[in-house]
Amino acid sequence: MNVALLGPSGVGKGTHAIELAARYRLRHLATGDLFRQNLMARSALGLIARRYLEQGELVPDEVVDAMIEEWADQLPADLGTLFDGFPRTADQMRFLDSLLQRLGRSLDAVIYLRLADNAIVERLAGREICRSCQAPYHGRAHPPKQAGRCDRCGGELYHRPDDTEELTRARLRVFHRITEPILEHYADAGKLIVVAGAGSIGHVARRLDAVFQALAAGTAHFATRAEVVQAVPPLIVRRPGVEVTPGRNFVLFGGPGSGKGTQAEVLCRQLQLPHVSTGDLFRSHLKQATALGQLAKTYMDRGELVPDDVTDAMVAERLAQPDAKEGFVLDGYPRTLPQAEALSDTMAQLGRELTGVLYINVADGELVERLSGRMICRDCQAPFHTRFKPAKQAGRCDHCGGALYQRADDNPDTVRARLQTFHRQTEPLIAYYTRLGLLREINGEGEVAQVTAQSLAVINRLARRPEIATLGSSPR
């Protein structure tokens, strides 16, 4: 039996998943635990992930995907799996379906633990987490045997700084936005089961046990799309009608090695617009120890991936600053459809709209060649290339004099894996922005100056165009 257990933070997935896995002889997979294990074991993938963390960067999805694939390849054929909180995004869903198909397996069910947002807020206000093993407790619903100490490992319990009502509601908005298409997908596949998450741990455990027994007997009830609508709170969609401030607001995206960072810098100089890079934003928040930076660090210190809502908040805060009022070039965000929808919300709240989205398209074979020769500055992260953009002094950055190095993931096999992830994430983005009439494709295989000339020509046409789609009415 292969089952995925999904639900918002605080619904009790981790507590129930451990018990269910033991009872039904399933291998329990929690991606947070797997990520921490790789970091602590200093595996090849753990070392790659650690380098991203040490450089103040987000760990790419393909690194976590590779950890899961490696874990799954070692799974005995006669042992089933309980995926705890995975998949979290539509991209992870496609990855999981593909992985299971390769292994000759499939999901028997996706169980969604449903609980009202107000109940989640109340639960998380009293949640405590073990600093050592991350086991969750609750002062009223699931107290530890010894106050302040974990029952499993004796570690110290603490209250997470992001378990406030404001941040919890923000996380829930992101969760529902990301989760709805996953639930719809598995409902259409006849694999979704919705279980009420209200009540005591014992009550919920009995409901889940009944579901597993029904799955084993072949009598389980699977949810329809109509039941998905009931399970997920309606998202607030902002409609046109609010006066929109004109500007030159552009998103630049492309595959790894497509040159989008270089193009963003050149375009920003020529257009006199701020360059907003999520990598730079993330490092800046960490270095300055801002509230968002400290929040991101709490996840990193626990060996967890920084969730989308933190990145979304960093971008929203940056775009609200005065120097971005007349426009910006956004580089490295959005990477996924949920991030694109979050950006739509941010722009609507600011009374603005995107002017255009430029997709720098480069063939995969060319990207593999480019990245295989890429060098990065250890200090300022400036990119160079042994053939396309060599440093004036070998091994030294032209900008700050820092040492240049080749990233561990810039080898051909790893690059190809990253490109698979990029295409999986990008296809929905391309469709989303095409429907809005905002996407423009740029041939990125010429010289830097040629690509810049193409981009400027497209930007000038878009900036003069009055009928740009309103993001508040974006299709879902």
N, C-alpha and C positions, 0 to 999 in steps of 0.2 A: 504494500500500500504506500502511495506517495501523496502527501497532503501538504498544502500550504495554509498556514494560519495567519490571517491578516486582521488588522484593526488599528485604531489610533493609539498613540502612546498613553499609557495609563489604564487601558482596558483589561490588562492582565494576561496578555499573550505569553510573555516569558514564563510566568508562574504555571499556566496551564500546559504550555508546550512541553516543559520538562516532565511533568507528570504523565502526559499522554504518550510521549515518546517511550518512556519506561514501560508503561502498561501494555502498549501495542507493539513493542519491539521495533521501534523505528529509530533511525539515526537522526538526532536532533541537530539541525543546522541553524545557528543564529549568526548572521554575517558579522555583527559586532564582535562576537567571541572569536570567530575565524580570523578577523582582521588583527585582533590583539594577539592571538596565538602566533601568527606569522611575524608580527613585530618582535615578540619576545623570543621566538625561536631563531630570529635573524635568518629566516629562509631567504632564497633568492628574491621572491616577491616581497617579502617583508623588508628587505634592504632597499628595494626600489621605492616602496611606500614611504619608508623612513626618510629617504633623501628628499622626497617632496615635502614632507612635514618639516624637516630641518631647514628647508629653503623658504618656509612660510607659504607653501602652495597647497592647493586642494589636490588630494589624491585622485587621479583619473578613474573613471568607472571601469576601464578595461583592466586595471590592476586588480580590483576587487573581483571582477568577472573571472579573471585567471585563477584567483585563489579558490573560487567556488568550483571552477572546472577541475582544478587539480584535486580538490577534496572529493568531488563526485567520481572521478576516475578511480579512486582508491576504495570506493564503496563496494562491499560484497554484493554479488548479484542477488542473493536471497534476502537482503535486508532493505526494507523500505525507508523512506525519508519523511521527516516532518520539517518543512521549511518555516522557520519562525520569523514572521515579519518580512518575508521575501516572496515574491517581488514587490518592491515599493514603488516602482515607476513602470510606465509602459515599455520603456527600453529594456529594463530588467526582465519584464514579462516575456518579451520576444527572445531575449537571450536564454531564459530558462526553458521556454518551449523548444528552442533549437537544441539546447544541451541535452534535454531529456530524450528528444527524438534520436539524437546521435547515439545515446546510450541504450536505445531500445526500450525506454520507459515513457511513461506519461503520468500526468497528475490525475489521481482519482477524484480529487475534490479540492476546491479552494473554499475554506471556511472563513467567513467574515464575521468577527465579533462586533456587533452593533451596540453603541451606547451614545446617549444624547450628549451633546457638547457641554451642557451645563454640569452634567454628572462627571464628565472628564475633568473639567476645571476644578470641581470640588475634590475629586480624588487626588489630582496632582498637587493640590495645595498641601496635602498631608503626606506626600510620598517621601520616602527616604531611600537612598541608594548606598550599597556597600562600596567603599572606595577601592577595595581589592578585587572582588569578583563581580561587581555590578548587580548583584541580586537586589530586587526591589522589595520594599516593605511599606506598610502604611500604618500610621499611628492607631487608627480605629479598625480598619478592615483586615489588616494583616500585620499585626505588631510583632517585633522580634521577641524571642524569649527573654533576652537580656537587653534592657534599654540601651540604644546606641551601638549595639554590636550585632554583627551578622550571624545568623544561626548556622550557616554553612561553613564559613571560614574564620569567623571571629573578627573580621575586619570592621573598621569604623564606619558607621552610617552617617550620611550627611544629606542635607536638603539641596537639590540642584538649583542654581541661581536662575535657571530659565523656567522654573515651575511657577511663575507668577501668572495671574489671570490674563494680563495683556499679552504676554508672550505665548501662553498656551492657546489662546484664541487665534493668534496669528498663525501658529503652527497647525492648528486644526483647519484653518482656511486652506493652507497649502496642502495638507493631507487630503482633504476632500477633493480638491482640484486634481491632484495626482491620481487618487484612487478610483475615481468614477470610471475612467476608461478601462481600468483593469477589471473592475467588477462587471462592466458591460461585456467585455471580451469573454470572460469565463461564464457569464450567464448565457451568452450566445452559444458557447461550446457545451452547455448543459453540465457544467461542473461546479457551479457556485451554490453554496449553502450559507444562509444568513442565520446567525444564532444570537439571541438576545444576550447582551453582556451585563445587564443589570442584576442586582442582587448580590448575595454573598458569594465568596469563592466556591463554597460547596454547591450552591445552586447552579452556578455556571458550569462547574465541573461535571455535574450530573447531566446537564443539557449536552455538553460536548461528548460525554461518554455515550449517550444515546445516539448521537450522530455517527460516531465511529462504529457502533454496533450495527446501525442501519447500513452503513457503507459496506461492512463485511457481509451483511445478509443480502445486499443488493436492493434494499427497500428505501434508500435515502430520498428525501424530497429536495429537488434542485430548484433554485430561484429563477424567476423570469426577469426580463428587463424591467417590467413594471415594479417588481419587488426591489430592484436596485434603486429606483427613484425614491421609494419609501425609505431605503436604508441610508441614503446619502442626503444631507441637508441641501436645499437649493443654493447654488452659488449666486451671489449678487452680481448681475451684469449691468454695467453702467451704459446707459443709452445715450445717443447723440442728443444735443440740445444745449449742452454747456458750451459757453464760448471758449474756443480753442485759440491759444496764443501761437501765432506762426513762428517757425524756427527752422533750423537746419539740423534735424535730429536723425542720425544715421547709425545703423547697425552694420558691422562688418564681420562676416564669418567665412570660414573655409577650413579645410582639413589641416591636420598638423603638418607644418612645413609649407603651407600654401603662400606664406609671406604676408599674412594679414597684419601681423604686428608691425612689420616694416612699412606696409602701405598705410596703416593707421597713423604712424608717426609722420610720414610725408604729407598725407592729406591734411592732418591737423595743422601742420606748419603753413601749408598753402591756404587753407580755409580759415586759419586763426580760430580754431575750435579746440576745446579741451579733449585730450585723449583719455577715455575712461576704460582702463583695463582691469578686469576682475582680479587678475594675478597681482597687479600693483596695489589694488584696493585692499586685498586680503593681507598682503605683507604690511601695508601701512597701518591697518587696524591692529595687527598683532604687535608691531613695533611701538606704536603709541599707546598701547594698552587701553584702547577705547572700550566703552561698554560692550560694543559688538565684538571687538577683538578679544576681550576677556571671555565673552560667551563662547566664541569659536575655540578659544584655547581650552576651555573646560572639556569640550568634546575631544580635542586632540590629545589632551592629557589622559583621557580615559581610553585612548586608542580607538576612538570612534570617528566616523566620517562626519564632517560638518554638514548639517542638513541644509536643504535649499532655502528655508525661510531666513536663515542667517545671511546667506549670500544675497538673497532678494532685498533684504533690509539694507545691506551695505550699498547696493546699487541705487536703491530708492533715495537714500540719504545723499549720495554723491550727486545724483541728477537734480536734486533740489537746491544745490549750492549756486550762488549768484553767477559764477563764471560759466555755468552750463545753461544759463537762461536763454541765450541766443542760439544754442545748439551744442551738439557733441558728436563724437565718433565713439561708439561703444564697441569694444573689442573683447571677444571671449565670452560674451553673454548676449543673448541666451544660448545655451547649449542644448536644451531640451524643450519640448512643447510646454510642460508646466512652467518653466522659466519664462517662455515667451508670453504665456497668459499672465504671469505675475508682472512682467514688464508692461503689458497692456493696462493692467490695473494701476500701476505706478504712474504711467503717462496720463491716464484719465484723472487721477487724483491731482496731478500737477496742472491740469487744464491744458495739456499738450498732446501731440500725436507724433508718431514716427513719420519722417519724410520718405525714407526708403531703407531697404535692406539689400546690401551688396554681398553677393555670394561669389567669392574668388574660387573658381573651379579649376582644379589641376588634376590630371590623370594620376591614378594610384601609383603606377610605375615611376612616374616623375617624382612623386612625393617620397617614395622609398629611397630613391637616389639622393634627393635633397637632404633628407634627415640623416642618412648614413654619413654625411659629411658635415653635419651641423656641430658647431661649437658654441658654448654658452659661457658668459662671464660669471664667475662665482660670486662677485660682489654686486653688480647692478643688473644681472640677468640679461644683458644685451646679447642678441644672437649674431653669430658670424657663420661663415661657411667656407670650407677649404677651397671650393671652386667658385661659387657664386659671389661670395662676399668675404674674401680673406682679410684678416687683420693686418694692419700696417706692419706691426711687429709680431712675429710668430709667437703664439701662445699668450699674447697680452691684449687686453681690451683697449680699443681706440678711445673709448670715452673716459674710463676711470683707471686704466692700467691694471685692472684685476686679472687674475689667472683665468685662462680659458680651459674648458674641459668638455668632454663628450658625455652626454647623459647616458646612464646605463640602459635606458629604454630606447635609445636611438640606434638599435641594431635592426637589420632587415626583418627578422621574424617578429620582433616586438612591434615594429612599425606597422606591419601588415595587420596584426591583431588590433592595434589602435585604430587603424583605418576602418576595420569592420565595425567597431563600436561607433566611430564617427558617422558612418553611413546609416547605421541603425538609428542613431539619434537624429540625424539631419533630415532624413526623408519626411518625417512629420512636420519639421520646421519649414522645409521648402514648400510643402503643400499648404501650410498655415498662412505663410506670407504671400504665396501666390494667390490664394483666395482673396486676400486683402488688397491685391494689386500693388504690393510694395516690393516684391522681389525683383532684383535685376542681377543677371549673371555676368560675371567678368571673366574673360579668359586670362587665367593667371600664369600661363606658360611662357610668356614673353619676358623681355628684360624688365627690370623694376620700373624704368621710366615709361615703358609702353603700357604696363599695367596701370600705372598712376594716371596716364593720359586717358585711358578708357574710363577709369573710375571717376575722374573729374568731369568728363563729358556727361556721364550718367547722372552724377550729383547735380550738375548745373541744370539738366533737363528736369529732374525731380523737384528741385527747389523752386522752379517756376511753375510747377504743375499745381493748379488749385483744387483738383478733385481727389486728393489722396483719401483713401478709405479711413473712416473713423474707427479707431481700435475698440472703442467702447461697445461696438456692435459686432465684434468679431464672432465668427461662427464657432460652434463647439462641436 
